[in-house]
Amino acid sequence: MDSTWAEELVNVVDVEATCWAGSPPPGEVSEIIEVGLTVVDPAAGERLARHRILVRPARSTVSAFCTELTGLTQPEVDRGVTFAEACRLLAAEHHAGARPWAGWGDYDRHQFTRQCQAARTPYPFNRRHTNAKAAFTEAYGLRKRPGMARALEIAGLPLEGRHHRGEDDAWNIAALVLHLSARDRRPAPVARLA
């Protein structure tokens, strides 16, 4: 790394994907339907911008369970871009290949990896990924990794917006990333992709 994590802008990413109360219907797979992204400046301690990319699923539909959880509906995501276009937007407009990035756990990183491979789409991010959940757990000396909402409670921060909405979750995770940075417990990159 040419500079330290705190000296760069960081993308905080959270995705929502198609999901079901039980197993997916035959022939369907979990696909990203929303990408939330918040740009943070750890040095300034600020969230600079928030973005939302709706993604049209190609191999699944939005279940009633998914709508209840995320608030996203099939007609809404039908107006979204293709997954390939979402990846292109992340790379071209949000500097995903150049900036370090963070997510709450490794789910988002793994979902992008799986879906990019399945769709034969170039992976938009670089290898500098921070698992903010692991960093938070370590910073607070917790035995168990908390969910995002619980971590906000522990940190004394409000939950803003709707939980399980990508744009709002990225905004809230960004607050936790900045909280860790302010505690001088900056998350270190823990996952390096091959």
Secondary structure by P-SEA (a helix, b strand, c coil): cccccccbbbbbbbbbcccccccccccccccccbbbbbbbccccccccccbbbbbbbccccccaaaaaaccccaaaaaacccaaaaaaaaaccccccccccccccaaaaaaaaaaaaaacccccccccccaaaaaaaaaacccccccaaaaaaaaccccccccccaaaaaaaaaaaaaaaaaaccccccccccc
